[in-house]
Amino acid sequence: MTQRIFACLLAVLLPFLNAMPAAASAYDAHPKLVILLVIDQFREDYLERYRSDFKDRGFRLFLDEGAYFPNCYFNYANTKTSPGHATLATGAYTDGHGISSNDWWDLTRNSQRPISSVEDPRYFLVGPTDGAKREGSSPRNLLATTFGDEVRLDTNGAAHLYGVSLKDRAAILTSGLSANGAFWIDERTGQYITSSYYMRALPDWAVAFNNSGRADQARTEAGVSASDPFFASVGSTAAGIRYELDFARALIQGEKLGTNSVTDVLTISISSTDILGHAVGPDSPLQRELVDQLDISLDQFFSWLDQTVPGGLKNVWIALSADHGIAPVPAVAAQLGIPGTQIQLKALIASLNASLNQQFSPGQTFPYMLSHQQLPYLSLNEPVFERAGLNEEESEHAVQESLPAAFSALRTAQNPASAATDASTQASAKRPAPEPALFRSYTRRQLASKEPGLPPSEFGHLLAHSYTPNGGWYVMVIPDAFEIGAMAHGTNHYSPYSYDRHVPLGFYGSAFVPGVYQQRVEPVDLAATFAALLGVNQPSASVGQVLTMALHPEKQTPLPHKRNRAIIQTGHRSHHAPAAARKKTPSA
């Protein structure tokens, strides 16, 4: 009897209970579309240096109308493209998502060359690839979900998730494991392709885009011939940016993103700044010109979104960041007295091989070190060390012990940076030419065990976050600051130094309180913040913090569905500035 009375009362009261206001976030309506915009090789100080150049609502959408964090630094030491994109999307570092570099050695899969972070022979490329079923790509090495994956999980696959870039790794690792599709270009033709991991044929809208002559138009805009490889020639120009954003427009319209009953997610990685930046460096007028052109293209793209997505930009959230920074061109740094120099990796590897042969196989020329090396990880040829009777610990320690002498040997070779520096400037300043120098090195086993061996400091955290099980036996090599390797000219990135770790972090959308926030934050906070606002789980390996200082305070709203929950305002990491320490963006 009592149960029957209770049931009747509940039936009467339930409509009133549902209508009662609840302490909920201001964002329960959920945006129609969330965009993660990654600019490849884009140091935060570009936005400080060139701010007076920016017009309308390109970068100023974040600087003036959004929540902007200028003091954002990656908290790991392997600042490369693949791990950077994976970190932004997963909210984890390499020790969580597993991506350590753009490529690495895996002798079980290929003994002739390193494998890329996304290549996967189980699939084939889809699209205009000259009729050949070339090896495909996938996120097979990604050990963690992205925030886009979590939106897909939370909506039982109803949400759409796509990635776009000129580069395969940028499109794949940023979108995630469950993406409906990731698209990148054929480097020779510029035609957009994908992998059979996602689909067996390109969608009609993508076929139409490839057949539209847009790639030829981009070549004309860039002033390059039809025989020039599209990626290298057009990709380094503003025409490459416009081409990529035009494909993003075609995708949004073709897949009807932003028109669904749940939030859709799109990741876009702009590659052109990286392609040009490697060649000319961060201080070149050419790079500034490209950044200014990117600002114009973003303004046009955001205006298009405002006109295309139902409800306009009010129904769109956008995050802006970058996968890494960049070092100055060594010759430019050296002219100012900063010890920038090139590291000749081939010579370094040859010196290591000579030393290891002398120790373990006198009179022989065995390749103890694998070919095609890139910093910061130097890969060991495991079978050769095993033939010499050494295990992993002994082998890595032997390489580590040989590194100081190998760096010393480089100092007697010609230094391209100092050779490029004006001789009269050197003579008048009476400064010695900068020389390669080793700062620290760590074996794979040291990184894996974390203790002992890693310093009990913030630098130790950078190293611990850089551990990866990929790449076999290796030694992580950290030269002195402003020293770069694997580049015949120009500059590079890979280091734990601030110029490689400093990137912008900005948010635009109804969830965010506009302003400039001076707290020191990390790129992993992006995924954590989006996940919290969207009411989904943080990605599986996420270590980021929710940037509550930039969110609208909770307010009383009707409880429309299960995702209503209060946003509790809390502080950020203890080693960051207090949450209250912020200032508004001045008008300019």
N, C-alpha and C positions, 0 to 999 in steps of 0.2 A: 504493500500500500504506500509506504514511505517513498519507495523508488518511483512509483507512478506519479505521486505528487511532485517530486523533484523534477521528473521529466517534463511535466506540464509547465512548471515554473520556468524551466530552462528554455522551452519552446517559446514562451511569451517574452522572456527577457533577451533572448539572443539577438534579435534585430536591433535593440537599443544598445547592447554591448558592442556590437559591430560598428555602430555609428558614433560611439564615444571617442573623443580625441585621445590620441596616445602620443607619448614622447617618442618621436620618430625623427629620422634625418630629414633634411629638406630635399632629398634627392630620390624619394621613393618612386617618382614617376619614371625614373630611368631614362637616360638619353636614347635617342633613336640610333645614334652612331657614335662609337668611340674610335678615335684615330691615334695611333702611336706614330709620331713623325720623328724619324732618326736621321740626323745629318751625319754622314760618314766623314770622319776626320774634321771635327769642328770644335776648336777650343772655345771655351766660354768667353775669353777676352775679345774675340771678334765682335761680340755684341756690345762690349764696352767701347772698343776702339772706334767702331764704325756707326755708332748709334745715330749720329747726326745725319748719316746717309739715308736712314730708313724712313720711308714714307708710308702713309695709309695704314693698312692692317696686315702687313706681312709679319715680320718679327715683332712689330709693335702690338700685335694682338696679344702676345704674351707679356711684353714689357710694360704696356700701359693698361691693358684690359684684363690681364690674367694674373695668376699667382706665380711669381718668378723667383727662383733660387739661384743666385749667381755663384754661390760657394758650394758647388757640387763636385765631388771627387770620387772616382772609383777607388775602392778599398782592396785592390789586388795589384799584382806586379806584372801581369802579362797582358798589356794593353794592346790587343790586336782586334781586328774586325769581327771575327767569328765569336770570340768570347764576349766582346762588348755588346753585340746584338742579343746574344743569349742572356746576358746579365740583365739588360733592360727589361726583357719580357718575362723572365722567370723570377726576378727579385732575388737571385742567388749569384754567387761567384763560381769560379771554375771548380772549386772543391764541392760544389753542390750540383751544378748542371753538367759538369764533365767536359765542357768545350774549352780547350787550352789555347788553341791557335787556329790559323786558317787551314793548316794541314800538319800532319805529323807522320812519322814512320810507323808502320805496322807490318812487320816482316811476315806475318801469317797471311796477309792479304796481297802484299806487293813488295818484292825485294829489290825492285829497280828504281822506285821513286816513292816520295811521301804520298799518302792519300789525303784527299781534301776532307774537311770536316763534315761535308754533306754528301760525298759521292757514295753510291750504293748500287752495286751490280745486280741486285735483285730486281731493279726497275730499269726503264729506258726513258729517254727524253721524248717528250711529246710536243709536236709543233713542226715548223719548217726547218728540218735538220738534214736537208739533202737526201732524204729517203733512208738514211742509215739509222738503225736502232742503236744509237749510242747509249753508253752507260748512263743511267739516270741518277737522281739525287733524292735524298730523304732526310728527315731529322733523326736518323737511326742512332746517332751518338748523343743526342740530347737526353739527359738523365732526369729532367724535371719538366713539369708542365709550365706553360706560360699563363698569364692572366687571361688571354684569349681562350686557351683550353678550358680554364675554369668556368668561363662564361658558357662555353659549349656544354660542359658537364652539367651545370646548374639548370640549363634550359632543355636538357635531353636532346641536344643537337639542333634545337630550333634556331639558335643564333647562328649567323653566318660569320665565318672567320677567314680572311684572306691576307696575303702578303705580297708586296710589290717592291721590286728593286731592279737595278741593272745587274746586280750580283746575285747568284744563286744562294749563297750562304746567308746573305742579308735578308732575302725574302723568306727563306725556310726557317731559320733559327728564331726570327722575331715573331713569326705567326704561331708556330708550335706544332705539336704532334697531331692534333685533330683538325688542322686547317682544311677547309673545303678546297683551297687551292693556294699555291704560291707561284708567282710568275717572275721571270727574269729574262734577259735577252741572250740570244746567240751572239757571242762576242764579235763575230765577223760581219754578220748581216744586220744586226740590230733588231731582228724579228723576235717577238716575245714567245717564249717557250715555257714548258713546265715539265713535270715528271709523271710517269704512270703511277707513282705513289698516290697521287691525287686523282687522276682521271686518265682515261684511255684516249681521249681526243680533246682538243681545245674547244671551249665554248664558241658558239656562233659569233658572239660579240667580239671575242679575241681574234678569230679568223678574219672578221671584217676589219678590225683594226690593222692587222698585219697586211691585209690586201688593199688598204686605203692609200698607200703611197706615203704614209706619215714618216717612215724611216728615210725615204729619199728626200722629203722636205727638210728633215732634221739635218741631213748631210749638206743640203744647200744652205741652210741657215748657218751652219758651222763653217762653211767654205771648204769642205773636204770632198775628195773624189769618191766615186763609187767603189774603187778598189781598196780604199783605206779601211782597216778594221774599225768597225763602228764603235766598239767599247773604248778603245784607246784614243780615237780621233774625235768623235762626236761626244763621247762620254765625259770628256774633260771640259766641256763648254756649257754655256747657258742653254744652248739648243738641246743638249742631253737632258737637262733638268726639265725643260718644257715638254720634251718627248715622254719622259717618265710620268709626269703629272697628267699628261693627256691620256696615257694608258690607265692611270688611276681613275680618271673621270669615266672612261669607257667601262671599267670594272664596276664602279658604283652604279652606273645606269644599267649595265647588262645584268648584274646580279640583284638589282633593286635594293641595294643596301640602304638602311635607314627607313625602310617602309614596312618593316615587320612589327609584330606585336612584342618582340623582345629586342634587346640591344644587339646590334651587329658590331663587329670589330674589324678594323682594317689597319694593317701596319704598312708604312711607306718608309723606305730607306733611300735617301738621296745620295747617290754614289759619286756625283761629279766633283764635289769638293775634295774627295780623297784622291781621285785620279789626277787632278791638277795639282793638289797640294804636295804630293810626293815629288813632283817634278820641280816646283818653284818654291815651296816652303811657305810658312805662315805669314811671313813679312813682305811677301811680294805684292806689288800693285795689281798683278794679274789675279791673285787670290782675292784681294779686296773687291775687285771688279766683279768676280764671280759671285761673291757673297751678296753684293748689291743686286745683281741680277736674280739671285735666288730670292731675295726679299720681294722683288716685283712679282716673281712667279707665284710665291706663296700668297701674296695679296690677291692675285687673280684667282687662285685655287680656292681660297677661303670665301671670296665673293661668290664664286660658283656654287660652293656648298650651301651658302646662305640662300641661294635662289633655287637649289635643287632638292635638298633634304626637306621633307615635310616639317614645317615649323621653323625652318632656317637654322642658323647657328645656335639658336636657343635650345635646340634639340641635339646638339653635337658637343662632345667633350674632346679636346685635343691635348695631347702631351707632346712636348718638344724636348729632345735631348740628343746626345751624340754617343757613338760607340767608343771613342777615344779622342785624345788631343793629338799633338804632333810636336816634335822637337824643331828648333830653328835649323836652318841649313848650317852645317858646321862652319863653313867659311864666313857666313854672316856673323855667327857668334864669336868666332875667333878675332874678327876685326875689332870687336868691342872689348877684347881682353878675356872673354869667356872661353874656357878650354874646349871648344868644340872640335871634333875630329872624326874622320871615318875609320871604321875598323874593317880591315880586309879579311873577311871571314875565310876565304879560300886559303889565304896564307896562314891564318890561325889554325885551321884544321890540318893543314900540311905539317905545321910545327908539332901539333899534338900527336899526329900519326908517327912522326919521326921519333919523338920522345918515347912513345909507348912501344914502338918496335925495338928501340934500344934497350928498354927494360925487360921486355917479355919475349922478343923474338929477334935477337941480334943478327944483323946481316940481312934481314927480310924487310919487305915493304908491304906488310899486311894492312888493309884498311880498318884500323880499329874504330875510326870514326866514320859514320855514314856520310855519303855525299849529300848535296842539296840541303844545307843547314840554314836555319834562321834563328836569330836570337828571339827570346831569351833562353830557349831550350836547345842544348846540343845533344844529339842522339848518338848512342853507342851502338856499334855493330856487335850484337850479343854473340853470334856464333864464333866470331874471331876471338873474343875474350874467353869464351868457354873452351875453345881449342887450346888457349894458353893456360887453362886450368884455373881461371878466376871466376868467382861467383859475382852476383850483381853488386853487393856491397864493396867487394875488393875492386871491381872494375870502375865503379863510379868514383871511389876514393882515389884511384890511380889517376883518373882524368882530372879530378879536382886538384890533386897535388901537382899536376903538370901545367896547369893553367897559368900561374904566375910567370914561369919561364917563357911560355908561348906568347904572352902579352909583351914581355920584354923584347922578344925577337921582332915583334911588329914595329918597335920603336926605331929600329935601324932601317926599316923600309920607307919608301917615299910615302908621305902623308898627303892625300889629295886635298884635305882641307887647308893645310898650311901652304901647299903649292898654289892653291887658288887664291890665297890671301895676298894682297898687294905687297911686294917685297919692300917698297919704300916705307910703307906703313910699319912693317915689322922692324925695319932698321931704325926708324925714328923712335919707336916705342921701346926698342931694346928688349923685346919679349921673346923668349924661346917659342918655337913652334909647338902647338899642342900635340901631345903624344897619347896613343891608346894606353889605358890603364884599367886594371881589374879592381872593382870595388869589393864585390863579394861573389861567392858561388855556393850553391847548395845542391846536394845530391837528391835524386828522387826519393830515396829512403828517408832522408832528413825531412823533406817536405811532407811525406806521408805520415811520419811519426809525430811531427810537430815539435815534440820535446823528446830528447834533448836536441840541441843544434840550432833552433831558431831563437833569435833574440827576444827577450820578454818585453816587447815594446810595440808601438804602432807599426813599426817596420816589420816585426815578426808576424803581425796580423796580415799584412800585405802578402807576405810569403806563404803563409798557411792557406790563404784564400786562392793561391795560384796552383795548388797541387792538382794533378790530374793522373788518373791511372792509364791514360792513353800515351802512346809514344814510346813504349818499351822502357829500356834503361836510358836515363838521361841525367844531365847536370844542368841546373839553371844558372846562367851566367849573367851577372849584373855588372857592366862596365861603369866607370865614372859617369857622372851626369854630362849631358850634351855630347856623348859619343854614340854614334849610330853605326849600324852594320847592314850588310846585304844590299847596299845601294851604290851604283857606280857614280851617281850624282844625285842632287836633290837631298831629300831627308826621309826620315822613317819614324816609326813609333813601336814600342814594345816594352817600355821600361816602367819602373815604379816611381819615376820622378813626376813632380806635379804637372809639368807641361804636357805629359802624356795622359794624366788622370783627370785633368780639369775639363769639365763639359757643362753645358747649360742644362738646366732643368726648369721647365715652365709648364703651366697648366692653364687651359682656357675652358670655361664652361660655367654653367649655373651653379655648380657645387662649390666654386672657389671664390674666396675673397680676394679681389685684386690688390696687389701690392708687391713690393720687393722685400723678400724675407732673407735676412743675412745669416741665418743659422747655417752651419756647415752640415750638409746632407749628402746622401749617396744615391747613385742611380738605382740601387735596389729598392729605394723607397717608392719609385714610380709604380711598380706592379702591386706593391702592398697597398698603396693609396687607392688605386683604381679598384682593386678587389674589394676593399672595405666599402667604398662608395656604391659599388654595384651589388653588394650583398652576397658575394660569392666567397668560397674558400680562397685564401692566398695560395699561390702556386706551391707545388709540393715541397720544394726546397727553399722557399722564400725566407730571407733573413731581414727583409726591409721593415721599416717603421712607417706607420700611417702619418702623413704630414698634417696632423690635426690643426696645427697653427694657421694653416691656409684655408680651412674649411669653414663654411658658414656655420654658426652655432645652431644647436638643435632647436627645433620649434615644434609647437603643437600642431599636428596635422591629422586628418582622418586616416584610419588604418586601412589602406586599400588592398593590401595583400600581405603574404607571409613575410616579405622582406623588410617590413617596417622594423626599425630598431633605432635606439638612440645612438648618436655619435657622442662618445664621451671625450671631452677635451682633456688630453694629457700632454705631458712634456715629451720631448724627443730624447735622443740618446744623451746620456749624462755628460758626455764629452763635447756636446754641441752647445751652442749659445742658448740661453733661455728662450722659451717660445714667445715671450712677450717682446723680445728684442727684434723689432722689425721696423721698417720705415716704408712709407708709401712711395711709389714711383713718382718722381717729379715730372711735371708736364714738360714736354719739349717740342 
